[in-house]
Amino acid sequence: MMRTGPVAGLAVQVGLLAGLSGSVGLTGLGWTLGAAYGLTLAGLLTWALRSDGRDLGPADRITLARATLVGGVLAMSVAVPGPVWVIVWTSTLALILDAIDGWIARRTGTDSPLGARFDMEVDAFLLLVLAVYVGRSAGVWVMLIGLMRYLYAVAGRLLPWLRGQVPYRHWRKVVAAVQGIVLVCAASGIFPHWAVVTALAAALALLLESFGRDVVWLAAQRFPALRRLGPLVFPLAANARAWDGRPLVRSSA
């Protein structure tokens, strides 16, 4: 049986696509991608909620609203030229909601591993859509920003130790926010090309640093000899914490 949250999200997604089609226009490909995205989102979310034994919480519903906006950005992004300012403002609203859902989860005491994963996947997919869109004008290398999360997941399939849990770092959220802001600014087309390329390169460097630090940390857990790197590997002892504050690595004492 479908959970009410995903069904409502799918209905809103179709309504959003219809509204965009009537206002700014959607191509056939845009409709196809938007509808396929909505159906996939509803199916995956229903499966995850069934496995977790619950329905969406208040913060999850905000994340679902943000995911619906991402579907709209996806549908509009395949138009050439696309409705630039609608894409920019829709993406901006999605980024603003990203700052709200976590706050709501903490205030209501409804934060959960599923909610955190849902939030992360919506973030990652928005970055992918924007990176592909911006990459048309700034260069295909920009797509690395959007693909980084998925390349990391593929690497984890090949190297199981990369699938380990890493300590919580607020810096990850900061880096993710920077990616979204830079990509939206680049998509707007109001900044000089040199400034856009410089900002995108800096954002990609931050992303590589963030993922690289996690890789080094996980490698040090798999290969203890690497712990001699010392300061290059952030907390390796009992002060490492998971997303919810639980100790992640137990000391040997």
NUZA-169398 format. One record per residue (C-alpha): residue number from 1; residue in one letter; x, y, z. Coordinates in pm, 1 decimal, padded with zeros to 6 digits. Layout:
REM NUZA-169398
<pos:NUM; code:A; X:X; Y:Y; Z:Z>;
...
This chain:
REM NUZA-169398
<pos:1; code:M; X:00000.0; Y:00000.0; Z:00000.0>;
<pos:2; code:M; X:00129.3; Y:00345.7; Z:-00094.6>;
<pos:3; code:R; X:00201.2; Y:00583.6; Z:00193.1>;
<pos:4; code:T; X:00003.2; Y:00908.6; Z:00180.3>;
<pos:5; code:G; X:00314.5; Y:01127.1; Z:00173.5>;
<pos:6; code:P; X:00466.5; Y:00992.8; Z:-00149.7>;
<pos:7; code:V; X:00124.7; Y:00986.7; Z:-00319.9>;
<pos:8; code:A; X:00065.9; Y:01350.8; Z:-00227.4>;
<pos:9; code:G; X:00415.6; Y:01435.5; Z:-00346.9>;
<pos:10; code:L; X:00349.2; Y:01271.6; Z:-00683.2>;
<pos:11; code:A; X:00022.6; Y:01463.6; Z:-00720.6>;
<pos:12; code:V; X:00199.9; Y:01791.8; Z:-00642.3>;
<pos:13; code:Q; X:00475.3; Y:01703.7; Z:-00888.2>;
<pos:14; code:V; X:00225.0; Y:01650.7; Z:-01170.2>;
<pos:15; code:G; X:00048.7; Y:01974.5; Z:-01074.3>;
<pos:16; code:L; X:00378.4; Y:02163.5; Z:-01080.4>;
<pos:17; code:L; X:00465.6; Y:02024.8; Z:-01422.2>;
<pos:18; code:A; X:00122.2; Y:02123.6; Z:-01551.7>;
<pos:19; code:G; X:00164.2; Y:02473.7; Z:-01410.1>;
<pos:20; code:L; X:00508.0; Y:02514.6; Z:-01565.8>;
<pos:21; code:S; X:00380.5; Y:02383.1; Z:-01897.2>;
<pos:22; code:G; X:00104.6; Y:02642.9; Z:-01901.5>;
<pos:23; code:S; X:00325.9; Y:02932.7; Z:-01790.3>;
<pos:24; code:V; X:00679.5; Y:02893.2; Z:-01925.9>;
<pos:25; code:G; X:00627.3; Y:02587.9; Z:-02145.4>;
<pos:26; code:L; X:00780.9; Y:02241.8; Z:-02118.1>;
<pos:27; code:T; X:00921.8; Y:02030.8; Z:-02395.8>;
<pos:28; code:G; X:00810.5; Y:01670.8; Z:-02445.0>;
<pos:29; code:L; X:01142.5; Y:01559.8; Z:-02299.7>;
<pos:30; code:G; X:01089.0; Y:01789.8; Z:-02002.7>;
<pos:31; code:W; X:00747.9; Y:01636.1; Z:-01932.9>;
<pos:32; code:T; X:00891.2; Y:01285.6; Z:-01968.6>;
<pos:33; code:L; X:01183.3; Y:01349.2; Z:-01733.2>;
<pos:34; code:G; X:00967.7; Y:01531.7; Z:-01478.4>;
<pos:35; code:A; X:00702.6; Y:01259.4; Z:-01473.3>;
<pos:36; code:A; X:00961.1; Y:00979.0; Z:-01458.1>;
<pos:37; code:Y; X:01135.5; Y:01159.1; Z:-01172.8>;
<pos:38; code:G; X:00809.1; Y:01198.2; Z:-00979.4>;
<pos:39; code:L; X:00715.1; Y:00832.9; Z:-01021.2>;
<pos:40; code:T; X:01063.0; Y:00714.4; Z:-00923.2>;
<pos:41; code:L; X:01066.9; Y:00941.5; Z:-00618.4>;
<pos:42; code:A; X:00724.3; Y:00817.2; Z:-00503.9>;
<pos:43; code:G; X:00824.2; Y:00454.2; Z:-00550.8>;
<pos:44; code:L; X:01159.2; Y:00477.6; Z:-00373.3>;
<pos:45; code:L; X:01016.2; Y:00682.8; Z:-00088.8>;
<pos:46; code:T; X:00727.9; Y:00439.5; Z:-00039.6>;
<pos:47; code:W; X:00972.0; Y:00148.2; Z:-00024.8>;
<pos:48; code:A; X:01196.4; Y:00331.8; Z:00224.3>;
<pos:49; code:L; X:00904.6; Y:00429.7; Z:00448.7>;
<pos:50; code:R; X:00765.4; Y:00076.5; Z:00442.5>;
<pos:51; code:S; X:01106.0; Y:-00057.9; Z:00546.8>;
<pos:52; code:D; X:01124.1; Y:00204.0; Z:00822.0>;
<pos:53; code:G; X:00766.3; Y:00135.1; Z:00934.9>;
<pos:54; code:R; X:00642.0; Y:00492.6; Z:00935.1>;
<pos:55; code:D; X:00509.1; Y:00778.7; Z:00723.5>;
<pos:56; code:L; X:00668.7; Y:01115.7; Z:00657.5>;
<pos:57; code:G; X:00738.1; Y:01345.9; Z:00950.9>;
<pos:58; code:P; X:00704.6; Y:01726.8; Z:00938.2>;
<pos:59; code:A; X:01065.7; Y:01781.2; Z:00826.2>;
<pos:60; code:D; X:01038.3; Y:01500.9; Z:00571.0>;
<pos:61; code:R; X:00737.7; Y:01674.4; Z:00414.9>;
<pos:62; code:I; X:00944.2; Y:01989.1; Z:00367.4>;
<pos:63; code:T; X:01216.6; Y:01778.0; Z:00207.7>;
<pos:64; code:L; X:00950.5; Y:01624.0; Z:-00017.5>;
<pos:65; code:A; X:00834.9; Y:01972.5; Z:-00119.5>;
<pos:66; code:R; X:01196.4; Y:02054.0; Z:-00203.0>;
<pos:67; code:A; X:01226.6; Y:01732.0; Z:-00401.4>;
<pos:68; code:T; X:00918.0; Y:01833.5; Z:-00599.8>;
<pos:69; code:L; X:01081.0; Y:02166.2; Z:-00686.1>;
<pos:70; code:V; X:01389.0; Y:01976.2; Z:-00804.0>;
<pos:71; code:G; X:01163.0; Y:01780.6; Z:-01039.2>;
<pos:72; code:G; X:01044.5; Y:02111.5; Z:-01182.3>;
<pos:73; code:V; X:01402.8; Y:02230.8; Z:-01231.1>;
<pos:74; code:L; X:01483.2; Y:01903.5; Z:-01406.9>;
<pos:75; code:A; X:01187.1; Y:01942.3; Z:-01643.1>;
<pos:76; code:M; X:01278.2; Y:02301.8; Z:-01730.2>;
<pos:77; code:S; X:01652.2; Y:02244.0; Z:-01763.5>;
<pos:78; code:V; X:01625.0; Y:02043.8; Z:-02087.6>;
<pos:79; code:A; X:01474.0; Y:02336.9; Z:-02278.5>;
<pos:80; code:V; X:01722.9; Y:02531.3; Z:-02494.8>;
<pos:81; code:P; X:01713.8; Y:02813.7; Z:-02413.2>;
<pos:82; code:G; X:01550.2; Y:02733.1; Z:-02082.4>;
<pos:83; code:P; X:01335.8; Y:02967.3; Z:-01871.7>;
<pos:84; code:V; X:01645.8; Y:03088.3; Z:-01689.9>;
<pos:85; code:W; X:01489.1; Y:03300.6; Z:-01417.2>;
<pos:86; code:V; X:01223.6; Y:03044.1; Z:-01334.5>;
<pos:87; code:I; X:01499.8; Y:02785.0; Z:-01298.6>;
<pos:88; code:V; X:01703.1; Y:03021.7; Z:-01081.0>;
<pos:89; code:W; X:01416.1; Y:03114.2; Z:-00847.3>;
<pos:90; code:T; X:01287.1; Y:02757.3; Z:-00821.3>;
<pos:91; code:S; X:01637.7; Y:02633.8; Z:-00735.9>;
<pos:92; code:T; X:01681.0; Y:02916.2; Z:-00485.0>;
<pos:93; code:L; X:01357.4; Y:02821.5; Z:-00309.9>;
<pos:94; code:A; X:01475.4; Y:02460.2; Z:-00295.0>;
<pos:95; code:L; X:01802.9; Y:02574.5; Z:-00135.1>;
<pos:96; code:I; X:01616.0; Y:02788.0; Z:00120.2>;
<pos:97; code:L; X:01394.9; Y:02493.1; Z:00216.3>;
<pos:98; code:D; X:01713.0; Y:02288.8; Z:00265.4>;
<pos:99; code:A; X:01800.7; Y:02519.0; Z:00554.3>;
<pos:100; code:I; X:01453.3; Y:02478.0; Z:00705.2>;
<pos:101; code:D; X:01390.7; Y:02102.3; Z:00707.2>;
<pos:102; code:G; X:01686.5; Y:02022.7; Z:00931.8>;
<pos:103; code:W; X:01581.2; Y:02294.2; Z:01178.1>;
<pos:104; code:I; X:01225.8; Y:02157.2; Z:01183.3>;
<pos:105; code:A; X:01354.8; Y:01803.2; Z:01242.3>;
<pos:106; code:R; X:01557.8; Y:01915.5; Z:01542.4>;
<pos:107; code:R; X:01277.8; Y:02131.2; Z:01684.6>;
<pos:108; code:T; X:01021.4; Y:01851.7; Z:01659.2>;
<pos:109; code:G; X:01256.4; Y:01570.6; Z:01761.3>;
<pos:110; code:T; X:01178.6; Y:01382.8; Z:01439.4>;
<pos:111; code:D; X:01528.4; Y:01360.9; Z:01290.8>;
<pos:112; code:S; X:01614.0; Y:01011.4; Z:01169.4>;
<pos:113; code:P; X:01863.1; Y:00824.9; Z:00947.9>;
<pos:114; code:L; X:01595.8; Y:00801.5; Z:00676.9>;
<pos:115; code:G; X:01526.2; Y:01174.8; Z:00691.5>;
<pos:116; code:A; X:01896.3; Y:01254.7; Z:00676.9>;
<pos:117; code:R; X:01942.4; Y:01022.7; Z:00377.8>;
<pos:118; code:F; X:01638.1; Y:01168.8; Z:00200.1>;
<pos:119; code:D; X:01772.1; Y:01520.4; Z:00254.4>;
<pos:120; code:M; X:02116.3; Y:01424.1; Z:00124.3>;
<pos:121; code:E; X:01983.9; Y:01255.4; Z:-00189.5>;
<pos:122; code:V; X:01763.8; Y:01553.4; Z:-00279.7>;
<pos:123; code:D; X:02064.6; Y:01783.4; Z:-00233.3>;
<pos:124; code:A; X:02279.7; Y:01561.6; Z:-00452.6>;
<pos:125; code:F; X:02025.1; Y:01538.3; Z:-00732.9>;
<pos:126; code:L; X:01965.8; Y:01914.3; Z:-00740.8>;
<pos:127; code:L; X:02340.7; Y:01967.5; Z:-00773.7>;
<pos:128; code:L; X:02351.4; Y:01714.5; Z:-01056.8>;
<pos:129; code:V; X:02068.8; Y:01885.2; Z:-01248.3>;
<pos:130; code:L; X:02222.2; Y:02230.5; Z:-01204.4>;
<pos:131; code:A; X:02571.2; Y:02108.2; Z:-01291.2>;
<pos:132; code:V; X:02449.4; Y:01955.6; Z:-01617.6>;
<pos:133; code:Y; X:02259.1; Y:02275.7; Z:-01697.9>;
<pos:134; code:V; X:02555.1; Y:02505.4; Z:-01620.5>;
<pos:135; code:G; X:02800.1; Y:02268.0; Z:-01789.0>;
<pos:136; code:R; X:02650.8; Y:02351.1; Z:-02128.2>;
<pos:137; code:S; X:02802.0; Y:02698.4; Z:-02116.0>;
<pos:138; code:A; X:03083.7; Y:02670.4; Z:-01861.5>;
<pos:139; code:G; X:03229.6; Y:02337.9; Z:-01975.4>;
<pos:140; code:V; X:03163.0; Y:01969.7; Z:-01918.4>;
<pos:141; code:W; X:03409.7; Y:01962.9; Z:-01628.2>;
<pos:142; code:V; X:03144.3; Y:02138.9; Z:-01418.3>;
<pos:143; code:M; X:02943.6; Y:01815.0; Z:-01423.2>;
<pos:144; code:L; X:03199.3; Y:01674.0; Z:-01178.9>;
<pos:145; code:I; X:03028.2; Y:01883.3; Z:-00909.7>;
<pos:146; code:G; X:02701.1; Y:01703.0; Z:-00968.9>;
<pos:147; code:L; X:02853.2; Y:01361.8; Z:-01028.0>;
<pos:148; code:M; X:03081.7; Y:01356.7; Z:-00723.0>;
<pos:149; code:R; X:02824.1; Y:01198.9; Z:-00488.2>;
<pos:150; code:Y; X:02744.3; Y:00927.1; Z:-00741.5>;
<pos:151; code:L; X:03107.9; Y:00856.3; Z:-00828.8>;
<pos:152; code:Y; X:03172.1; Y:00813.3; Z:-00457.1>;
<pos:153; code:A; X:02882.5; Y:00566.1; Z:-00436.9>;
<pos:154; code:V; X:03020.7; Y:00367.4; Z:-00732.2>;
<pos:155; code:A; X:03364.3; Y:00363.1; Z:-00569.9>;
<pos:156; code:G; X:03199.4; Y:00226.0; Z:-00256.7>;
<pos:157; code:R; X:03064.7; Y:-00066.2; Z:-00460.3>;
<pos:158; code:L; X:03416.2; Y:-00146.6; Z:-00577.8>;
<pos:159; code:L; X:03586.2; Y:-00079.4; Z:-00242.2>;
<pos:160; code:P; X:03356.7; Y:-00188.4; Z:00043.9>;
<pos:161; code:W; X:03556.6; Y:00000.4; Z:00305.7>;
<pos:162; code:L; X:03438.7; Y:00326.0; Z:00145.7>;
<pos:163; code:R; X:03083.6; Y:00240.9; Z:00256.2>;
<pos:164; code:G; X:03172.7; Y:00287.3; Z:00623.4>;
<pos:165; code:Q; X:03009.0; Y:00557.7; Z:00833.2>;
<pos:166; code:V; X:03209.6; Y:00875.6; Z:00870.0>;
<pos:167; code:P; X:03195.4; Y:01122.7; Z:01162.2>;
<pos:168; code:Y; X:02951.3; Y:01409.7; Z:01141.9>;
<pos:169; code:R; X:03104.2; Y:01733.2; Z:01016.1>;
<pos:170; code:H; X:02909.1; Y:02055.4; Z:00976.4>;
<pos:171; code:W; X:03162.0; Y:02148.5; Z:00708.4>;
<pos:172; code:R; X:02991.0; Y:01902.5; Z:00470.1>;
<pos:173; code:K; X:02669.2; Y:02105.0; Z:00488.0>;
<pos:174; code:V; X:02864.2; Y:02425.6; Z:00429.4>;
<pos:175; code:V; X:03037.3; Y:02280.5; Z:00122.5>;
<pos:176; code:A; X:02706.7; Y:02146.0; Z:-00015.8>;
<pos:177; code:A; X:02544.9; Y:02487.8; Z:00032.2>;
<pos:178; code:V; X:02834.2; Y:02656.9; Z:-00147.5>;
<pos:179; code:Q; X:02791.0; Y:02423.3; Z:-00445.3>;
<pos:180; code:G; X:02422.2; Y:02507.7; Z:-00475.0>;
<pos:181; code:I; X:02474.2; Y:02883.7; Z:-00440.9>;
<pos:182; code:V; X:02757.8; Y:02891.0; Z:-00695.1>;
<pos:183; code:L; X:02565.7; Y:02678.9; Z:-00946.9>;
<pos:184; code:V; X:02253.4; Y:02894.4; Z:-00916.8>;
<pos:185; code:C; X:02459.1; Y:03211.5; Z:-00963.5>;
<pos:186; code:A; X:02630.1; Y:03054.0; Z:-01265.3>;
<pos:187; code:A; X:02292.7; Y:02953.4; Z:-01412.5>;
<pos:188; code:S; X:02158.1; Y:03309.3; Z:-01382.6>;
<pos:189; code:G; X:02390.6; Y:03434.5; Z:-01655.1>;
<pos:190; code:I; X:02437.7; Y:03775.8; Z:-01492.5>;
<pos:191; code:F; X:02804.2; Y:03732.0; Z:-01397.0>;
<pos:192; code:P; X:03111.1; Y:03756.2; Z:-01624.0>;
<pos:193; code:H; X:03230.3; Y:03425.4; Z:-01766.3>;
<pos:194; code:W; X:03569.2; Y:03450.7; Z:-01594.1>;
<pos:195; code:A; X:03402.4; Y:03505.5; Z:-01255.3>;
<pos:196; code:V; X:03169.1; Y:03210.0; Z:-01310.7>;
<pos:197; code:V; X:03453.4; Y:02976.7; Z:-01407.6>;
<pos:198; code:T; X:03665.1; Y:03090.5; Z:-01110.9>;
<pos:199; code:A; X:03378.8; Y:03038.7; Z:-00864.4>;
<pos:200; code:L; X:03293.9; Y:02698.0; Z:-01009.6>;
<pos:201; code:A; X:03657.5; Y:02587.2; Z:-00991.0>;
<pos:202; code:A; X:03678.1; Y:02700.0; Z:-00626.9>;
<pos:203; code:A; X:03353.1; Y:02517.3; Z:-00545.8>;
<pos:204; code:L; X:03483.4; Y:02199.1; Z:-00707.9>;
<pos:205; code:A; X:03807.2; Y:02228.8; Z:-00509.3>;
<pos:206; code:L; X:03607.6; Y:02253.5; Z:-00184.9>;
<pos:207; code:L; X:03404.6; Y:01949.0; Z:-00283.7>;
<pos:208; code:L; X:03717.3; Y:01746.9; Z:-00361.4>;
<pos:209; code:E; X:03862.1; Y:01845.8; Z:-00024.0>;
<pos:210; code:S; X:03545.9; Y:01740.4; Z:00159.8>;
<pos:211; code:F; X:03515.7; Y:01403.1; Z:-00011.4>;
<pos:212; code:G; X:03891.2; Y:01352.6; Z:00004.4>;
<pos:213; code:R; X:03897.9; Y:01400.4; Z:00379.4>;
<pos:214; code:D; X:03628.8; Y:01134.3; Z:00422.0>;
<pos:215; code:V; X:03820.7; Y:00895.2; Z:00197.3>;
<pos:216; code:V; X:04137.7; Y:00946.2; Z:00400.3>;
<pos:217; code:W; X:03945.7; Y:00893.1; Z:00725.8>;
<pos:218; code:L; X:03787.4; Y:00569.2; Z:00601.6>;
<pos:219; code:A; X:04118.8; Y:00449.1; Z:00461.2>;
<pos:220; code:A; X:04277.8; Y:00503.4; Z:00803.7>;
<pos:221; code:Q; X:04007.6; Y:00286.5; Z:00961.9>;
<pos:222; code:R; X:04071.1; Y:00011.0; Z:00705.8>;
<pos:223; code:F; X:04448.9; Y:00042.0; Z:00708.2>;
<pos:224; code:P; X:04566.8; Y:00136.6; Z:01060.5>;
<pos:225; code:A; X:04917.5; Y:00217.8; Z:00938.9>;
<pos:226; code:L; X:04775.9; Y:00529.4; Z:00773.3>;
<pos:227; code:R; X:04687.5; Y:00673.3; Z:01112.1>;
<pos:228; code:R; X:05046.3; Y:00792.4; Z:01131.8>;
<pos:229; code:L; X:04933.9; Y:01074.5; Z:00904.2>;
<pos:230; code:G; X:04813.5; Y:01239.4; Z:01224.2>;
<pos:231; code:P; X:04665.1; Y:01586.6; Z:01157.9>;
<pos:232; code:L; X:04575.5; Y:01492.4; Z:00800.1>;
<pos:233; code:V; X:04315.0; Y:01248.9; Z:00932.5>;
<pos:234; code:F; X:04044.6; Y:01425.4; Z:01133.4>;
<pos:235; code:P; X:03919.8; Y:01274.6; Z:01460.6>;
<pos:236; code:L; X:04032.2; Y:00914.9; Z:01485.0>;
<pos:237; code:A; X:03955.4; Y:00864.4; Z:01852.6>;
<pos:238; code:A; X:03650.0; Y:00856.6; Z:02075.6>;
<pos:239; code:N; X:03549.4; Y:01215.6; Z:01991.4>;
<pos:240; code:A; X:03431.2; Y:01109.2; Z:01645.0>;
<pos:241; code:R; X:03052.7; Y:01140.1; Z:01634.2>;
<pos:242; code:A; X:02782.1; Y:01014.5; Z:01400.9>;
<pos:243; code:W; X:02508.4; Y:01238.9; Z:01257.1>;
<pos:244; code:D; X:02298.9; Y:01207.5; Z:01574.2>;
<pos:245; code:G; X:02582.3; Y:01261.1; Z:01822.2>;
<pos:246; code:R; X:02652.2; Y:00895.6; Z:01902.1>;
<pos:247; code:P; X:03018.6; Y:00795.9; Z:01939.2>;
<pos:248; code:L; X:03130.4; Y:00658.2; Z:01604.0>;
<pos:249; code:V; X:03471.0; Y:00517.8; Z:01688.3>;
<pos:250; code:R; X:03537.7; Y:00355.6; Z:02022.8>;
<pos:251; code:S; X:03874.5; Y:00400.4; Z:02180.3>;
<pos:252; code:S; X:04076.4; Y:00085.2; Z:02240.9>;
<pos:253; code:A; X:04112.0; Y:00169.8; Z:02609.6>;
